Amino acid sequence: MIQSIASAIFIFSLFGLLFIVFRKKVLLTELPETGPSNLKETLSGFPKFVTKLPIIKNISLDIFLQKSLSRTRIFILKTDNKTADMLQKMRENSRKKKFLDDNYWDEIRRATKRR
């Protein structure tokens, strides 16, 4: 159920994105072309700017990857635990319904014998 809802949201958002791009295609083609050299000049100073930030100086890539992977793993484990709990509750509910269904025929037999 959740997977079908997520798939539907993904498909609708993809169609929406394509719709917007096709509507703006005319405006995008009318924009003046800028040379790639201008973009290269702009992006060439970006790594220098980023490395000068005091927050990023102290963080190594390995530690960042370790932390992000461990957080992802914890999130997945929590999701798995919630799923297991939900499955357990569903199994208990189905067992209760099965017991109720077994008594159903007995009640009908008793009701017919009383008449």
Backbone hydrogen bonds in HBPLUS format (Angstrom, degrees):
<---DONOR---> <-ACCEPTOR-->    atom                        ^
c    i                          cat <-CA-CA->   ^        H-A-AA   ^      H-
h    n   atom  resd res      DA  || num        DHA   H-A  angle D-A-AA Bond
n    s   type  num  typ     dist DA aas  dist angle  dist       angle   num
A0005-ILE N   A0001-MET O   3.05 MM   4  6.34 153.4  2.12 146.6 153.8     1
A0006-ALA N   A0002-ILE O   2.90 MM   4  6.13 161.1  1.93 149.8 155.0     2
A0007-SER N   A0003-GLN O   2.90 MM   4  6.05 154.4  1.96 143.9 151.3     3
A0008-ALA N   A0004-SER O   2.93 MM   4  6.09 155.0  1.99 142.6 149.2     4
A0009-ILE N   A0005-ILE O   2.96 MM   4  6.21 160.0  2.00 150.6 155.7     5
A0010-PHE N   A0006-ALA O   2.95 MM   4  6.13 158.4  2.00 146.2 152.3     6
A0011-ILE N   A0007-SER O   2.92 MM   4  6.15 162.5  1.95 151.4 155.6     7
A0012-PHE N   A0008-ALA O   2.93 MM   4  6.10 168.6  1.94 153.9 157.0     8
A0013-SER N   A0009-ILE O   2.92 MM   4  6.03 157.9  1.97 147.9 154.2     9
A0014-LEU N   A0010-PHE O   2.93 MM   4  6.09 150.1  2.02 145.1 153.6    10
A0015-PHE N   A0011-ILE O   2.94 MM   4  6.21 160.7  1.97 152.0 156.8    11
A0016-GLY N   A0012-PHE O   2.90 MM   4  6.09 153.7  1.97 143.7 151.5    12
A0017-LEU N   A0013-SER O   2.91 MM   4  6.09 153.8  1.98 143.4 150.0    13
A0018-LEU N   A0014-LEU O   2.97 MM   4  6.22 162.5  2.00 150.5 155.0    14
A0019-PHE N   A0015-PHE O   2.87 MM   4  6.01 154.1  1.93 146.4 154.0    15
A0020-ILE N   A0016-GLY O   3.02 MM   4  6.25 159.2  2.06 147.9 152.4    16
A0021-VAL N   A0017-LEU O   3.01 MM   4  6.25 162.3  2.04 150.6 155.6    17
A0022-PHE N   A0018-LEU O   2.94 MM   4  6.12 165.3  1.96 152.1 155.8    18
A0023-ARG N   A0019-PHE O   3.02 MM   4  6.19 149.6  2.12 144.1 152.5    19
A0024-LYS N   A0020-ILE O   3.01 MM   4  6.16 148.8  2.11 146.8 155.0    20
A0028-LEU N   A0024-LYS O   2.96 MM   4  6.19 155.0  2.03 153.1 160.8    21
A0029-THR N   A0025-LYS O   3.00 MM   4  6.22 149.0  2.10 146.3 153.7    22
A0030-GLU N   A0026-VAL O   3.17 MM   4  6.39 137.8  2.36 141.4 152.3    23
A0038-ASN N   A0035-GLY O   3.24 MM   3  5.76 139.5  2.41 111.0 118.9    24
A0040-LYS N   A0036-PRO O   2.91 MM   4  6.17 156.0  1.97 148.7 155.7    25
A0041-GLU N   A0037-SER O   2.95 MM   4  6.15 154.4  2.02 145.2 151.5    26
A0042-THR N   A0038-ASN O   3.09 MM   4  6.29 152.6  2.17 140.9 148.3    27
A0043-LEU N   A0039-LEU O   2.92 MM   4  6.14 162.2  1.95 153.3 157.6    28
A0044-SER N   A0040-LYS O   2.88 MM   4  5.85 131.7  2.12 140.6 152.5    29
A0046-PHE N   A0043-LEU O   3.28 MM   3  5.18 146.9  2.39  97.1 106.6    30
A0049-PHE N   A0045-GLY O   3.11 MM   4  6.32 154.2  2.18 148.4 155.8    31
A0050-VAL N   A0046-PHE O   2.95 MM   4  6.17 161.5  1.99 158.3 163.0    32
A0051-THR N   A0047-PRO O   3.01 MM   4  6.14 161.2  2.05 146.7 151.3    33
A0052-LYS N   A0049-PHE O   3.28 MM   3  5.33 137.9  2.47  96.0 107.3    34
A0053-LEU N   A0050-VAL O   3.21 MM   3  5.53 155.0  2.27 107.2 114.4    35
A0057-LYS N   A0053-LEU O   3.26 MM   4  6.43 138.6  2.44 147.0 158.0    36
A0059-ILE N   A0056-ILE O   3.34 MM   3  5.29 153.0  2.42 100.7 108.4    37
A0064-PHE N   A0060-SER O   3.15 MM   4  6.36 161.3  2.18 148.3 153.9    38
A0065-LEU N   A0061-LEU O   2.93 MM   4  6.13 160.6  1.97 150.6 155.4    39
A0066-GLN N   A0062-ASP O   2.90 MM   4  6.12 157.4  1.95 148.1 154.7    40
A0067-LYS N   A0063-ILE O   2.93 MM   4  6.13 164.5  1.96 152.3 155.9    41
A0068-SER N   A0064-PHE O   2.96 MM   4  6.14 164.0  1.98 149.9 154.8    42
A0069-LEU N   A0065-LEU O   2.89 MM   4  5.96 160.5  1.93 148.6 154.1    43
A0070-SER N   A0066-GLN O   2.92 MM   4  6.06 155.8  1.98 145.9 153.0    44
A0071-ARG N   A0067-LYS O   2.93 MM   4  6.11 155.9  1.98 148.3 154.8    45
A0072-THR N   A0068-SER O   2.96 MM   4  6.12 153.9  2.03 142.8 150.2    46
A0073-ARG N   A0069-LEU O   2.87 MM   4  6.05 155.7  1.92 145.5 152.3    47
A0074-ILE N   A0070-SER O   2.93 MM   4  6.13 157.2  1.98 145.9 151.6    48
A0075-PHE N   A0071-ARG O   2.95 MM   4  6.15 158.8  2.00 146.2 151.9    49
A0076-ILE N   A0072-THR O   2.95 MM   4  6.20 157.7  2.00 148.6 154.5    50
A0077-LEU N   A0073-ARG O   2.89 MM   4  6.12 156.4  1.94 148.5 155.3    51
A0078-LYS N   A0074-ILE O   2.90 MM   4  6.12 156.8  1.95 150.5 156.6    52
A0079-THR N   A0075-PHE O   2.96 MM   4  6.18 157.4  2.01 146.2 152.7    53
A0080-ASP N   A0076-ILE O   2.86 MM   4  6.08 156.1  1.92 147.6 154.4    54
A0081-ASN N   A0077-LEU O   2.90 MM   4  6.10 154.6  1.96 146.0 152.8    55
A0082-LYS N   A0078-LYS O   2.97 MM   4  6.23 161.0  2.01 150.4 154.9    56
A0083-THR N   A0079-THR O   2.95 MM   4  6.15 156.4  2.00 147.2 154.1    57
A0084-ALA N   A0080-ASP O   2.91 MM   4  6.14 155.8  1.97 147.4 153.9    58
A0085-ASP N   A0081-ASN O   2.95 MM   4  6.23 156.3  2.01 148.8 155.2    59
A0086-MET N   A0082-LYS O   2.94 MM   4  6.18 158.1  1.98 148.8 154.6    60
A0087-LEU N   A0083-THR O   2.92 MM   4  6.16 159.6  1.96 150.3 155.8    61
A0088-GLN N   A0084-ALA O   2.95 MM   4  6.15 155.8  2.01 146.2 152.8    62
A0089-LYS N   A0085-ASP O   3.00 MM   4  6.27 159.7  2.04 150.4 155.2    63
A0090-MET N   A0086-MET O   2.95 MM   4  6.18 154.1  2.02 147.5 155.0    64
A0091-ARG N   A0087-LEU O   2.91 MM   4  6.15 152.8  1.99 148.1 155.3    65
A0092-GLU N   A0088-GLN O   2.97 MM   4  6.25 158.0  2.02 149.2 155.0    66
A0093-ASN N   A0089-LYS O   2.93 MM   4  6.15 158.4  1.98 147.0 153.0    67
A0094-SER N   A0090-MET O   2.95 MM   4  6.15 153.2  2.02 144.0 151.3    68
A0095-ARG N   A0091-ARG O   2.96 MM   4  6.22 149.4  2.06 145.7 153.9    69
A0096-LYS N   A0092-GLU O   2.98 MM   4  6.28 156.7  2.04 148.7 154.8    70
A0097-LYS N   A0093-ASN O   2.96 MM   4  6.20 157.5  2.01 147.3 153.5    71
A0098-LYS N   A0094-SER O   2.92 MM   4  6.08 145.5  2.04 138.8 148.5    72
A0099-PHE N   A0095-ARG O   3.01 MM   4  6.33 155.5  2.07 148.9 154.2    73
A0100-LEU N   A0096-LYS O   2.99 MM   4  6.25 154.3  2.06 145.9 153.4    74
A0101-ASP N   A0097-LYS O   2.82 MM   4  6.03 151.9  1.90 146.2 153.9    75
A0102-ASP N   A0098-LYS O   3.00 MM   4  6.26 146.1  2.11 143.7 152.4    76
A0103-ASN N   A0099-PHE O   3.29 MM   4  6.57 152.7  2.37 144.7 150.2    77
A0104-TYR N   A0101-ASP O   3.19 MM   3  4.98 135.8  2.39  91.9 104.4    78
A0107-GLU N   A0103-ASN O   2.97 MM   4  6.18 156.0  2.03 152.9 158.9    79
A0108-ILE N   A0104-TYR O   3.09 MM   4  6.41 150.1  2.18 145.2 153.4    80
A0109-ARG N   A0105-TRP O   3.00 MM   4  6.25 158.9  2.05 148.3 153.4    81
A0110-ARG N   A0106-ASP O   3.01 MM   4  6.26 159.9  2.05 149.1 154.4    82
A0111-ALA N   A0107-GLU O   2.95 MM   4  6.11 154.8  2.02 143.3 150.4    83
A0112-THR N   A0108-ILE O   2.96 MM   4  6.19 151.3  2.04 148.5 155.7    84
A0113-LYS N   A0109-ARG O   3.01 MM   4  6.20 149.3  2.11 146.4 154.5    85
A0114-ARG N   A0110-ARG O   3.16 MM   4  6.33 144.6  2.29 144.7 152.6    86
